Amino acid sequence: MAIYVISAPFREVRASHETEGTQNRIAELEAAREAKYREIRDAELDLRTGKLSDEDYAAVDRSLRAEAIEIMHALDVVTAGTPSDTPEGATIAP
């Protein structure tokens, strides 16, 4: 019991570092997701303005969306173990 009480500050520091690292990773992934969304919108604009052919757009769009999905999966994995910001009693649609 005494060891548990004495080691409490060390456990708290470790937990805060893990939480901070997770929050940083979430922020990085959210920024990457927004950047990828911007790239998708830019490709759509390039198609509408004639800078990309339909075939080129299809290839670029497919690639960008696959990358966006990878980012979202990584974000899901990282946020799966973090507390939700959702108010108690609220639900999130699938």
Sequence and secondary structure as in RCSB ss.txt:
>XXXX:A:sequence
MAIYVISAPFREVRASHETEGTQNRIAELEAAREAKYREIRDAELDLRTGKLSDEDYAAVDRSLRAEAIEIMHAL
DVVTAGTPSDTPEGATIAP
>XXXX:A:secstr
 HHHHHHHHHHHHHHHHHHHHHHHHHHHHHHHHHHHHHHHHHHHHHHHTTSS HHHHHHHHHHHHHHHHHHHHHH
HHHHTTS   S TT     
